[in-house]
């Protein structure tokens, strides 16, 4: 879905909503009619409220193809009983939907004493608006470091990733975008930097990439 189509869809949606809220002058009606006529062409641009809303939804979904998310029970299978030497203490999953698309989520918590890890896998089926909401870092380059730690974009197993670690608090966060539809996130507290960085190896991202 092109940005041009999205703009036209939003314009037609605004016009349709305005017309539904009350009368307008003859000049305004003519102007609105002109916009509608301009978009009523063989390219398939929206002509009414329903079609405009459909075009906006498709644009938000990226290529307009609606994909089914992977069952969260299958995603849970990728969360091992032990991660970075820590035992799994909690295990859950869910599927939720809104605005015409679904999210499938599986997560697990691991701990030993005051050491804690949380691993989450989310399938957003490639919906652009969901990607921008959860992984805006995937569109930028970043590399920042000071006496407390760092945050940067990088690559893990060939996939775009974002990581940050605070050496003073011994806490970190690591996210990986897999096949432009899965986001794998690790959060650690009271954990050594090397152990935290190595924990991602316990999650089979190659197997995850095949789950479509």
N, C-alpha and C positions, 0 to 999 in steps of 0.2 A: 504494500500500500504506500503510495507516494505521498510526500508532504503536501503536494498540490491537492490531491484528493481529500486529504484530511482537512485542509483549509476550507475547501468548497463544502465539505460535509458539515463542518461547524457553522459556516455561514448560512447554509440552508436550514440547519437546525434552529439557529437563532431567529431566522425569518419566520419559520413555522410557529415557533413559540410566541413570537410577537403578534402574529396574526390571530392566534388563538386567545390572546388576552384582551382583545378589543378592537374597535375600528381604527382606521387611519385615513389620512387624506387621500384624494384621488391621485395626487402626484406620487405619494408614497406607495400606493398600490401598484401604480405603473412601474415604479422603480423596482419593487419587489418582484413583479411579474417578469421584468426584464432579466433579473438575476436567475429566476426559475427557468426561463426560456433558454438562457445561456447554458445552464447546466443540464438541460434536457436534450442531450445529444447522444449519438451512437456509442460514445465511450462509456456509457453506463453511469453517469453522474447522478446523484440523488435528486428526486423530484418532489418528495414530501417528507413529513416529519418522520415517519417510520423508516423510510429509506435512509434519511440523514443520520438517524440514530444508529442504524445498522452499519453505515460507512464509518462512523466514529468508532464504534466498537471494534470493527475489523482493523482500523488503523492502529488502535491501541494494542491489538493482538499481533502486530508486526506484519506478516505477510497475508493475513486474513484467513489462514488455514487454522481451524480449531483442532487442537491436539489434546488427546486424553492424557492426563497425568498418570504416572506409574502408581500402582497401589502402594500405600504407605507401608503395608506389611512386607513387601519386597524390599523397600528401602531399609526397613528395620534389620533385615538380614545382613546388611553391610556394617552394622554396628556391633563389633565383637564383644565378647564377655570381658575381655581385658584389653586395655589400651595404655600404652606407655608404662606398663607394669602396674596399672591401677585397676582394681576390680569394678565392674559395672554395678552401680547401686540403684539406678532408675532407668526405665525403658518405656517409651511411649511413641504413639504416632496418631496422625489424624489427617483427614481430607476436609478442606473448607473451600467454599466458593463465594465469589462476589463479582458483580459487574460483568457477568458473562464468562468468567474464567475461574479455574480451580487451582488450588495449591495442595500438594501432597507433602506432608512433613513427618520425618522420623527423627527422634532425638534420644540421647542416652547420657547419663551422668556417671562419672567415675570418680572414685576417691579412696584415699588412704591417709587417715589422720587429717591434717589440715591441707593436704594436697588435693586439688579438685580439677577435673576436666569435664567439659560439656561438649558433646559432638552433635551436630545437627545437619541433616540432609534435607534440602527443599527442592522439589520439582515444580517449576512454575511454567512448564510446557513452552518455553520460549516467548512468553508474552512480554512485549517491550516495556509496558508500563510497570509490570512487576519487577523486571530486571532493574529499571532505573530506581525503583523504590528500595530494593534490597542490595543492589551491587553497583551503585553509581561509580564506584572506584574503577570499574572495568573499562570505563571510557577515558580515563586519565592516566598520566604517568606521575609518580610521586616518589620522592626519596628524601627523607628528613631524619636527622639524627641529632641528639644532644646528650648531655651527661646522664640523663635518666633512661634513655633507650632510643628506639627508632620506630618509624612507620614508613612503609614503602610498598609500591606495587612490584610484582616480580612474576616469575613463571615457576610452576610446580608441575612436574610431569608433562610439560608442554602446554599447560593451561594457565590462563591469566589468574593472578592471585594477589591478595593484599595481606600484609602481615604487620603487626605492631607488637612491641614488647617493652614493658617498663621494668628495668632492672632493679629499681628501688622497691617497687611493690611486688616484684616477681610474678607479674601477671601479663598475659598476652592474648592476642586474638589473631586468628589466621583463617582466611576465606579463600576458596577456590571456585572459579566458574568453570563447570565441566560441560562441554558440548552446547554452550549457550542456552542451557535449560535447567541445569542442576547447580545449586550452590551448596558447597560443603563448608561448614564453619566449625572451628575449634576455639573454645575459650578456656584459658587456664588460669588458676589462682594458686599462689604459693608453690610454683613449679619452676624448676631450673630451665633456663632458656634452651639448652641443647635438648633436654628431654621433651620440652614442649614442641620444638621444631620437628623432632623426630616422630612425634605422635601421629602426624598426618600419614605416615607410612603404614599405619595400621588400618587405614581405610582404603578399600580397593576401588580406586577411581576408574580403572580400566573396565572393571565389571559394571560400575555405575554407568559409564558411557554407553554401554551396550543396552541399557534398559530404556527402550523407546517403544 
